[in-house]
Amino acid sequence: MDIQEILKKLTLEEKAYLCSGADPWHTVSPKSFSIPQVTVSDGPHGLRRETDVPGQSEPATCFPNGSALGASWDTALLSELGAALGEECRSQGVSVLLGPAVNIKRSPLCGRNFEYYSEDPCLAGSLAAAYINGVQKEGVGTSLKHFAANNKETGRLTTDTIVDERTLREIYLSAFEYAVKNARPWTIMCAYNRLNGTYCSENKYLLTDILRSEWGFDGLVMSDWGAVSDRDKGIEAGLDLEMPGGCSIGPQKIIRAVKNGNLSEAALDKCVTRVLKLAEKAAAQKGTADKLDSKVMFEQHHALARKIAEHCMVLLKNEAVLPLKKSGHLAVIGEFAKTQRYQGGGSSHIHPTKLDVPLDEIQKAAPELSVSFSAGYSLSDDQPNTALIAEAAKAAAEADTAVIFAGLPDSYESEGFDRSHMRMPKSHIALIEAVARAQKKTVVVLSNGSPIEMPWADRVPAILESYLCGQATGGAQAAILFGDVNPSGKLAETFPRQLSDNPSYLNFPTSSPDLVQYQEGVFVGYRYYEKKQLAPLFPFGHGLSYTTFSYLAIETDHTEMQEDNTLTVRVTVKNTGSRAGREIVQLYVSDAESSVVRPVKELRDFCSIELKPDEERTVVFTLSKRAFAYYDTAMHGWTVEDGVFNILVGGSSVNTPLCASVTVHPAVPKPLSFTRHTLTAAVWDEPAARVILQKFLAKSGFTGLEAQADWMRDMPLRNLFMFGAKYTQEEFDCFIMELNRAVAP
């Protein structure tokens, strides 16, 4: 396809309509040109290919949701998942899968948190890149979403996200940046919300200046469905494709804007070119669907879904109750054991190819075990049912062990609205408390898409967080409960003890549905809890195993380096338990002393390793400048301050037994600039400038600087006269010039 030749022949009207979808799932294919139509479909944890019947979709494998995948901390697994999704897309003629979603979990209340990976951008970006690479190696494109700072559902179409530049760069854009640079997604989907006053769909700073000019993105930018405000402004900003399309309002706006001179046709041509390039790329990958046997593929993918689910579940607590014995009497309690919750609601809702029911899978895994079942609660009523609870407590008392399946019903969390609290239904809480009184050996298995409050946590000896693990949830739960699989998931988000502990608590929700201020800044998730010294219920990175691991040694190839060099870190880990297991080795970096307020430490890399009993392995990490940098708003770039950084390694954010230090020197010292408003402290702390200050004050008749230095530090230079120094305006201006010459590079 000769794109430039087509571009020359297209009319203004044809160009305008090419930048809008033909319908909810297809791009426009003008009859006068052989331009292939691109088919897109919802994801991200499965393929939601709509049928001709509204609201229904073709059967597809429902893999674990994003919150569960985040807990795997496994990039190889995400790549394998991506490849499977790519295969299913090809089998149904889909060219672009709408995912992954990498928005940061700012608040546990966000209704769409089940789709998102983590509160940390390093983890979210790494997993997203692996997912994208897996899908796209199958010849299917992805759409990295929702760009950017889309961290709430209520009022999402009009909300104005107010966030400072440093926080935006360090927390909310970093995951997108990593995925763009390391996986090159075919497309990016802009978010609904406004960002600092401008809709993301028409935000040139976001879509062009950052995404294309800084990060080098060369793919297509599409809107989220219904996210466009002013289509002509979107074209100017770099929004190539409006979805869902099928309406003439957007194209007509473009046509009028070009004709009246408010929009250049050159800007439109750029967007049209990118639409044509996507169509060309998608067409080049078609023709392979006939190689796939759907029945065989779905069986293979169900097995993969179970394998992934087994890697995602997190053992939060275990006081020698798990794994369960496969003999004796087990009381299975909770309607979720029969009618499990395995996925979230909204555009990502998948029509699964099959379902593993937890109760059935428990009986399959332990055929010699006597199993009783009690519903414990009704799915249609959140209020405690006294009769159901009494029946469950009696069954628990008569058994050797009780396993309760509980969590959040579908109605509690979904795309389109946010939660107002972190509580489970009263019926679930009352059930857990009653059963725990009747049976000391009680295990709680949770199914939920985001953190919940657990006022009962101290009363039960074991808790397994299953998240929403897809259609193979039941089999994975049974395998972990009986020890056929060793749990290895780690939390990708902090579980606070109560909602009010969360850093966004005072600003989520807000008094106005159209405005949200990110006043907590960079202190999101564990960054906040550690800085505040506030212990959560379960910390970021936490997850138990049926074996134990010991962190033996850490070494680096440098103790001092320039910021442009890389640091190699070698960490030795040993399985000190009696069975094989998988450990997530987490590496954090801490700035020992900084001129700006920074988190205590930040995740900079991680690795998943499988170890046999008594086996030890050395893991190698490589850290570059960004691992030590913060975003300097004055410099509009990433800055490393001269000084010592500590490399901390361990099994969770609160368990980092290994530490090594390195001194990092910036390639170019941070330039200093003094004005009349500069605090005296900044001058006093810079040796070359201090000499100039002392001379100036001495010349001006003031000699008591050292004696009064402590309380003078917070005074701006313009107030030096208050201390008895006498000088003219001209002399003061010359003094400022001398200060700047003294510190000039």
N, C-alpha and C positions, 0 to 999 in steps of 0.2 A: 504494500500500500504506500503510494507516494503522498505522504502527508502534506508536504508543501504545495504540491500540485492541486490536491483537493482543496486546500485552504484558499488558493487563488480563485477557484471556481465557485466556492460556496457563497450564497447570497447572505446579506446581513441577517435576514430572517432565519435562514438555515443555521447560521452560526449561533444565534441566540437560543434556538430550540435544542441544539446539540448540548447546551450547557444546563439542560434540565432533563430529568428522567422522563421516559415515555409513559411509565406507570410506576407503581411502588417498587418493582423489582428489575426493571430493565432500562437501559439507556436508549436514546433515540437512534434510529437507523434510517436516514433519509432515503426515499425511494430512488432518487436520481443519482445516488452514489452507492458503491459497494462497501459501505461502512458497516462492519459487523456489530451486532447488538451484544451488549455485555449484560449478563445475568448476575445479580447479587442476591445474597440471602443472609438472613440473621444467623448469628452464632451467639456467644463465642464457644460454649462448651458442648456444642452439638450443632447439627445442621437443621434449621427450621425452614424448610422449603415449602412454601404454602401451596395447597392444592387449589382447585377451582372453587372449592367450598370455603367461603369466608370463615376465618378462625381455625381452620384445620390445616395440618401440615403432614408431609410424608413421613413415614417411619424413619428414624435415624437413631444412632447410638447417643444416648445421653451420658456424657462423661461427667466426672466431678466438676462442680461449679468453681468459679474463680477463687473464692475464699478457701476452698479445700485445696485447690492446686497450689495456692501460695504456701500452704502448710507443708507441701512436699519438699520445698527448697531444692528441687531437682530439675536442672535444665535439660538433662538428657531425656528425662521422662516427658517434659513439655514438648520437646522436639518430636518424640515418638507420637504423642498425642496429636500434634500438628499434622504429621504425615497421615495419620488415620483420618483426620477431618478433611484433609486434602483429597483423599481417596473417595470419601463419601460425596464431596462436592463434585468431583469428576463424574461419579456414577449418576448424579442427578443434573448434570449440565450446568452447574454453578461455577462462574468464573471468579467471583470475589466473595469471600466469607467476611461478614461484618464483625470483626474482632481481631485481636484481643482488646480487652478494656483494662486500662492501667491507671485509672484515677486513684488517687491516694485516699486511704481511709482516715479522713480527718476526724470524723465523729462516728461512734458505733451506731448512731441513729439513722444514718443514711440508708434509705430503703433498698438501694441497689448495691450495697456492700458485698452481697453474695457473689456478684460478678467480678469484683475487684480483688487483686492479689494481696495487697499489703499496705501497711502504713509507712513502709520504707521504700524510697525510690530505687535504691540499689537492687533490692530483691525483686521489686515489681518490674523494673526495666530488664533485668537479666532473664526473668521468666518469659516476659513478652517477646524478647528477641529470639529465644529458643522456639517458642510457639510459632512465630512468624516464619522463621527459617524452615521449620518442619512442614508447614502448610505450603509454602511457596516452592519448595523443592519438588512438590507434586504438580507444579504448573498451575496452581490456583493462587490468586492474590488474596491479600488480607487488607483490613481497614483498621488501623490502630486508632483507638477511640478512648474517651471523648475529649478532644483537644480544645480547651484546657480549663483546669480549675472547676470542673463540674463535680462537686462533692456533696450535693444534696438533690433530692428529688422533688420535694414540695416547692412549687413555684419555679421549677427549673427553666421554663421557657422564657421567663422575664427577669429572673434573679440577676442582680449586679454583684459580682464577686469582687470585693475590694481587698486586694492583697499587695503588699509591698514587693518591690522588685527582687530583693534578696530572697525572700521566702518563696516567691514564684519560681525563681531559678533553682534554688537548692532543693525544694520539696516537690513542687507541683509540675515542673517541666522536665526534671532530670530523667524520670523513667521514660518519657517520650523521646528525649534526646538520645538516650542509650539505645533504645530500640531502633530509632531512625538510622543511627550511625552504624549499628552492628547487624542489622537485618534488612534494611532498605525495603520496607513494606510498599506494596504497589500503591496503596491509597492511605489517606488519613481522614478521619471523620471529625469535623469540628463540632464543638459542643453547643448546647442550646443557649447557655447563659451569656450574659454580658461579662466582660472582664475589664475592671476599672473604667466602666462607663461605656464601653463599646462592645456590641454583640460579637461573639467569637466568629460568626459567619461573615463579618465585614471588618475584621480586625487585622489591618495590614501589618501592624507590628508583630502580631502572632503568626499569621499565615505566610507572610513573605519575608519580613526582616529577620525573624528568628528561624522559622522553619526552613526556608529556602536559602537565604543569604548566609546565615550562620552555620546551620547544620548540613547544608548541601542536599536537602531533600529534592528529588527530581520527579516524584510521582504526582498523583492526582489528589486534590483535596475535595472531598464531598461534604455536604451538610448532613447533620443528623436529620431525621425525618420531621420536617416542619420547623427547622431551626432558622430559616432564612427570614430576615426582617426586610431589608432593602436589597433587592437582587443586583441592581447596578453598582451599589457600594460594595457588594460581595465580589463582583468581577474585579473591581479596582483593587480590592484587598488580596485577591488570589484564591477566591473560592471558585473552583472550576465547575463543579456539578451540584445543582440543587436537586435534592430528593425529598419526597417521592416523585414529583413530577406529575404529568398528566393535566396540568393547569397552565393556562396561557398568561397568567398575571406576571410571572417572573420574566419569561422571554419578552413580553411586550414592554416591560420596564427597561430591559436592556436595549431594545430597539429604539425606544424614545430617547434614552440617555445618549446613545451614539448619534442620533440624528440632530439632537439639540446641542451637541458639543459638550455635554457633561461627562461623557465617558469616551475615551479614545478607542477606536477600533483595534489599535495595536494591543491594548490591554485585553480586549475580548479575544483576539487571535491567540494570545498566550494560553488562555483557558481552553479554547477550542483545540489547540494543538495537543494539550495534555489529555483531553478527552479522546482524541483520535489515537494517541499513543497507547492509552489503556485498551482501547478496542483492538488495536493491532496486536498487542501483547496477549490479550485474552484469546483472540482467534488463533494465534500461533500454537496455543496449548490444547486446542480442542481435538476431538477425534480419538481419544484414548478410553472413553467410557466403556466401549464394548469389550475391553479386556478384563473388566471387573465382574466377578460372579457375586451378586448382591448377597445371596444366602451365606456363602462362605465368608465374605467380607464381614457381615454383621456378626457371625459367630466369633470370628477372630477379634473383632472390635469389642465385643462384650467381654471377652477374656482380658483384653487390654484395659477396659474400663474397670474391671475388678482389680487388676494389678495396680493401676494408678490409685484407686480408692484405698487400697491397703497401704500405700505410701503416704497418703494424705491425712489419715486419722491420727489424732494427737491424744496420747495417754497423759491426761492432766494430773492424775493422782492415782497412786496404787500402794496401799498398805498391806502388801502380801496377800491380796485376794485374787488377783489375776496372775497368770492365766487360770481359767476355770478347769475343774476336773471334768472328764467325760463320763463319769459315773456318778451315781447318787441321784439326788432330786434337785432340780432347778426350777424356780418360779420365774417365768417370763411375764413381765407386767408392763402395761401401757399400750394403748391402741396403735401407737407408731410401730409396734412390733409386727402388726398385721397390715396396717395402712401407712406405710412409711412415707416420710417427707424426704425427698431426694433431690429436688431442684427448686429454684426460685420462680417467681411469677413475672410476667411481662413478655417483652419481645424475644427473650432467650428461652421461652418455655418449649421444651422438646417433646415430640411424640416418640417415646422410647420403643425400641424393637422388642424388648422383653424387660421383666422386672424380677429381681431377686428379693423375695420377702424375708425379712429377718427371722421370723419365727420358723419358717420352713427351712431356712439355711442352718439354723441352730440344730434343728432335729436331724438334718442331713449330716452335719459335722460330727454329731455325737449320738449315733443311733442307740447306744446302750444307756443313755441318760434318760431318766424319767423327767418329762417336761410338762409343767402345767402353765396355763395362760389365763391372765385376768386383764380385762381392758383398763380398769383403773380410772378412766375418764372418758368423756364423750367428745368427739371432734366437733360437734355442733354446739357445745356449750362450754364456756370458759370457767363457769362456776363449779366448785367441787361437788361431786355426786357422792353423798355419804355412803350409799349402798355399795357402789363400785369400789370406793376406797376401802371399806371394811372387808369386802371380799378379797381384795388384793393383799391387804395386811395379813389376813388369815392364811392365805396361800403362801406368803413369804415366811411366816412363822413356822409353817409345816415343812418348808424346804431347807436344804443345806445352804443355798445361796439364792439371792434374788437379783434379777437384772431388770432395771426399769428403763424403758424407752420413752424419752420425753424431749421437750425442746420448744420450738416455735412453730405454730400452725401456719399455713399458707397466708392467712389473713393478716398476719403480724408484720410481714416484710415482703416488699415487692417493688418492682419498678413503678414509678409514678407517685409514690408517697413515702414519707419518712416515718419512722417510729417516733412516738412521743415519750417512750420510756424504754428501759432495758429489761423489764420484768418478763418472766415466763407467765403463762396463764395460771390463775390461782388454782385451777384444778390440778395442774402438774405439780405445783409446789406442795400443795396439801398431800398429794399422793406420795411424793418423795419423803416428806416428813413422817407420814404414818408408817410407811414401809420400813424406814430406817429405825423407827422405834421397835418394830416387830422383829426385825432381822438385822443383826450386826453386820453380816456379810452382804451388804447391798452395793451393787454396781449401778451407776447411772450412765446411760448411753444417750448422748445429746445429738439432736438433729436441728441445726439452726444455721443461718447464713452469716451471722455476726455475733459479737459478744453479748452475753446475758449476765444479769446479776444472779449470784448463787448463794442466797442466805443460808442454804442447807449444806453447803460444801463441807463444813467441818463435821457433819453428822454421818457422812458416808465415807467408806474407806477407798473407793475407787470411782474415777470419772473418766469416761472415754468421750472425747469430742469428735463426733463423726462429720460435722459440718453437713453440707448437702453434696453427697458423694455420687450422685448419679444412679443409673439403673442397676448397677452391681453393688449398691450400698449394703444390702443384706448379707451377701456372701463375704464381703470384706469385714463387716462387723463380727460375724461369727468366727472367721479365721483368726482375728486378733483376740477375741474373748477367750478362745480355747488355746491360744498360743501356737496355732499352726503358722501364723505370721507374727513376727516380732514388730511391735509398733515402732515407727521411726519418724512420724510427723512432728514438726515443731511449729509453734504459733508464729504466724506472720503478722500478728497484731497483738496489742496488749489487751488483756481482759481486766478492766478496772473493777474495784470492789463495788462501786456504786457510780451511777451516772454523773453525779456532781464532781467526781474526781477527774473526769475527762477534761483535757485542756480547752476544748471548744465549748464547754458547758454554758458559759455566759453569752455565747454568740451562736448557739445552735439549739433550737431554732431562734430566729430573730424576731423583733417586734414587727418588722416589715417583711412581708413575703418577697418583696422585690429587692432586698438588700441584705447582704451578708458580709460581715467584716472579719477577716482572718487575723484577729488581734493577738492570737497566741504566737504569730510569726513562725519561725522555724521549729518551734517546740511542739511538734506533733508526735503523738504516740510515746514510745520509750524515751525519746529526746526530752519530753516534758517530765515524765515521772522520775527520771534520774536527776534532772536538774532541780526539781522540786523536792527530791528525796522523799517521794511518796510511794510507798510499796503498793503495787497492784495486787489483784487476786492471783493472776498468773502473768508473768512477764513475757515480753517479746522474745522469741527464740526458744521458749520453754517447751519441753516434751520429754516424757520418760520412755524407758525401754525395759525389756525383760533381761537385758544384760547391762553391764557397766563399762564405761570408757575412762581411760586415764590419759590426760594430756602430759606427755613426758618432757618435751623439749621444744624450744623455739630458737631459731638463729636467723640472722639477716646477713646479706652480703655487703652491707655498708652500715657504719655507725654514724657517718656523716656524708652528705651528698648535696648536689645541686638539684633544684626542682625539676630540671629538664631530664635528669637521669631517672631510671626506674629502680625500685627496691625489690629484691627477691627475698621472700620470707619462707622459711622451711619450718613446718610444724610436724612433730611426731606424735601420733595418737595410737593407743593400744586398747584392744578389747580385753578387759580384765575379768569378764564374766564367763559364764559356762555355756553360752550359746551364741551363734552368729547374730550379728545385728548391724544396723546402718546408723551412722552418726553424721550429723550435720555440723561440720567444723565452721565456726563463725569468726570472722576477723573484723575487729573494730579499730578505728584510729581515734586517738585522743590528743588534742592540742594541749600541751602542758601549760602554756601561757599564751594568751591572745589579747590583742588590743580591742577586739570586738567580742560580744557575748556569743559563745558557741555552745552547742550541746556537750555534755560530759564526754560522750564518745559517739561515733557514727559507724554503722555497718558499711564496710568498703569491699568485702568479698566473702565468699562462702563456698563450701564444697561438700558434696555428699559422698561418703565412702562406706563400703561394705567390708566388715572385718569378721573373720572367724575367731573363735576363742583363742586367746593368747597371741593373736596376730597383731603386729604393729605396722604402721605405714607412715611414710613421710609425705605430707601434702605440700605442694609448692604454690605460693601465691606471688603475683607480680603487681606491685603498686606503682602508679604513675602520679604525675602532679595533682590530678583531680582528687586523689585520695587524701591529700593534705590541705586542699584549698577551700576557701569560702568565696562567695560571690561578693565582690566589692562594687557597690553601687556608684561610688565616686569614679572608679576606673572603668566601669561597665565591662567587667571581666572577672575571671577567676584569679584569686590572689593567694599566694602562699607566704605567710609571715616567717621571717627568720627565727628559728628556734627548735626546741625539742618536741618531738611527737612520740607518743607511746603506742606501740602496736600490741593490742590485746586480743587474745584468742581463747575461745572456749566453746562450751555447748549451749550457751544462751546469753542474753544480754546482761544477766546478773551473775553469770558464772564464767569468768574469763581468767583462769588460773595462770596462763602464760603471758608474759610481758617482755617486750624488747623495745629499746629506744633508739631513735635515729634523729640526728640534727639535720634539718633541711634548710638550705640557703636559697633564697630567691635568685633567679637569673639576673634580674634587674631590681635593685632596691626600690621599694615603694617611694615614689616621689613625694616630697613634703612641700607644702605651700602654706605660708603664714599670711594672715590678714589682721586687720585691727580687731576682728572678732575672735581670733584664736585665743584659747585659754592659755594663761601663763604656764600651766603645767606642761603643755605640749612643747613649749619652747625650753623650759627648764630640763625636761627629760632628754633633750637632744643635745649632746655635748657641744657640737660646733655652734649651735644656736644659743646655748646657755652663755657662752663667752661673749657673744654680741650683746645679749641682754644685760649681763653684768656691766659691761663697758658703758652701755647707754644709760643705765641707772646711776652709775658712778658719776658720769659726766653731767647728769641732770640733778645731782646733789642728793641722791638717795643711796644710803649705804646699809640699810637694815634688811636686805632681801633674805639672807640666810635665816635670820631670826624669825621672820614672818612668812617664810616660804610655804609652810604647811597650809595656812589659810588663804594665802594669796593664789594658790594653785588654780582655784576655780574662778579666778577673776579674768575677764578678757583683757587683752593688751590695751584696749582703748581706755581702761580705767586705772592705768598706772599712775596717773596724776593724783589719784586719791591718796597715794602713799607718800606724797610730798615731792615727787619727782617733778621738775620744772623743765618744760621744753615747748618749742613752737610746733605748729602743725607741720611745717616743712621738715623740721628735725625728726618728728615722729614718722613721717612718710619715708624719709631716708633710712630710718631704723628698720622699718618693715622690709625695704628693698635689700638691706644688708643681711637680714635674717634669711631671706630667700636665696640670696647668692651663696650664703654659707652652707646651705644644705642642698644646693643644686648638684645633680649627678655629674 
